[in-house]
Amino acid sequence: KVEAIGSLLEAEIAGDRDEQVDMIVEPLRLESYNLDARDILTSIDRSNRLVAAGSLDTGVGRNTVKVPGLFETFEDIMNMPVKSEGDAVVRFADIGTLHATFKDPEGFVRINGEPGLSLEVSKRTGENIIEAIEAVKQVVERERVNWPETLQVSYSQDKSSNIRTMLTDLQNNVISAVILVMVVVVAALGLRSAGLVGVAIPGSFLTGILVLASFGLTVNIVVLFSLILAVGMLVDGAIVVTEYADRKMSEGLDKKEAYALAAKRMAWPIIAATATTLAAFLPLLFWPGIVGEFMKFLPITLIATLSASLMMALIFIPTLGAHFGRAGGSVDPEKMKALSAGEGSDLTKLGGFTGAYVRTLRGALRHPVKIVLAAVLLLVGVQVAYGQFGKGVEFFPDVEPESVVIWVHGRGNLAVEERDTLMRQVEDHILALQREKQEFHAIYARSLAASGREGGDEPEDLIGRIQLEFVDWFSRRDADSIIADIKQRTSHLAGVQIEAREQESGPPVGTPTQVQVGALDPARIVQVPGVAEVAPFGGL
């Protein structure tokens, strides 16, 4: 029922054992009936088949016809004829017995140290993980009413809760950014003008989200980050228009004429400023590969949002200002007169920040060559300084993981019980750490058979995995300290090696090339250039 959910790819059961029937034949009876084991196997193979009998044309369609000849009960097997001569028939019940049992285990599963079964669910690419996990929980909750009361059900590695937390944090950051921008705008322009500028924020946001919806894209972490990035840029055009209109209204111009003039005079500067910003993000649309699929939401959101802010600044804000606009109450008439007469007045006599800026600018214009040389030296100096003292470049920085997978390696022709014994030794030390520190929300251990590896990056000597789901970061030590503690506690275990696989950030890009080095003498592997770590028993 879980696999029937459309958004899921598969649901793998781990820790279970399939049922089987053991057929025990007595050799003396076989000999007395002049039979051998091959006769029994042939009879079973012929009697336990699903026979395809063609198709039936009903006039309204064709139906495939199959004749079931499969064993369904013990009696079917016991009454199966294995030999006949005349009227005498030898049945399986005459030569053997049946025992219901289970197949040999291929691995074991424990949750928090207790035996269990696990359902490892994977979703399809591009599906909504929150909706997929919610659908799985609904199926489980409907089915568990028929299960024994002593059976405990828990959910581990639930990514939806982490995503909900991150989305909530980003939403709060978007709201905080909007509030801070509005505080700055109110302080600079006054309440009424700031209200007009504030209309550009939700209008641009909603337009950008509408564009995403029209392309069939969802609102995700990258989209919310893009909105935070855009909130400071999308008000620039609206601020320029309202500020120019305020200036004209302070000079005595009617509000309709002031905003109409502001939209006309400021149109090309605003369009040019927005176009240069869009040009910087436009190449990101053609970012190839998995990373490009992950990051494409950034340019799409910014282009849609900033384009919408252009329409807000040149169309909607002037329209609203023509009806509700009024010169800001904090406008200094003397300063407005000086600015309006800037062609003939001495702007250096202005006070405050504007006057200081004008005087600094006039001094810089007197020495253009020095200013250009200083800019070039600063540009080169920053690059040289970063090359000398910088920490390098990385695509995704290391972040504190919320879970970690412990790979347990072991060499040798180990039986599944021996593998599980080694796994249990490691698990016992982790459980002891849990009793002392209470730093794990769940401990999921799974031992693997020799054929139980899933391929990919998993090495051949992997005997099991232990998934550790951490509690909240403020209630525990950092992940590196916990991993170091686990390695120190298990360092004395013979025959096993511990490897910690932390949670990766960003899209899964994988490793483009893997190099495996082997030698009859493990000491010679160390001499191979590029080999950074060698296992104690000779493996990489």
Protein Blocks (a to p, Z undefined) as FASTA:
>chain_A
ZZmpmkbmbdcdehiacddddddddfklmmmnopafklmmmmmmmmmccddebjadehia
ccdddddfbdfbfklmmmpcfbdehjbccdfklmmccdddddddfbdcdeehiacddddd
dddehiafklmmmmmmmmmmmmmmmpcfklccddehilklmmmmmmmmmmmmmmmmmmmm
mmmmmmmnojklmmmmmmmmmmmmmmmmmmmmmnopacdfklmmmmmmmmmmmmmmmmmm
mmmmmmmmmnopafklmmmmmmmmmmmmmmmmmmmmmmmmmmmmmpgcjklmmmmmmmmm
mmmmmmmmmmmmmmmmmmmmmmmgccdfkbcfklmmmmmmmmmmcfklpgcjllmmmmmm
mmmmmmmmlmmmmmmmmmmmmmmmmmmmmgbjafbdcdddfbdcdddddedjddfklmmm
mmmmmmmmmmmmmmmnopafbdcdddddfklpgghjbcfklgbdcddddddfklcccfkl
mmmmmmmmmmmpghiacddddddehjdebjfbdcddddfblmlmmmpghiabdcfkopZZ
